[in-house]
Amino acid sequence: RPLAVMFAREEVEAWSVDQVGNWLTGSGFGHLAETFMDESIDGEALLALNATDLRSLGLKLGDAKKVLVRIEALIAATIGTSS
């Protein structure tokens, strides 16, 4: 989906590991999808990631910063509150 599309927060939290991989690929980070899948990063975990987490996954600093910006944009595009 284009980033401008709003998501229900619960929808994103329910994403499977594969759906997170698809989101990464669609966001230009397909080369990181396998790393996220290996670490079982699902939607709930994705929304909770921070810079330290991303670096601990072995992401280069540039990728970590860019992915964090995309995660923050995804959070901003969600409606509703976490359960």
Beta strands, then each sheet from edge to edge (+ up, - down):
strand 1: 7-8
strand 2: 78-79
sheet 1: 1+ 2+
end
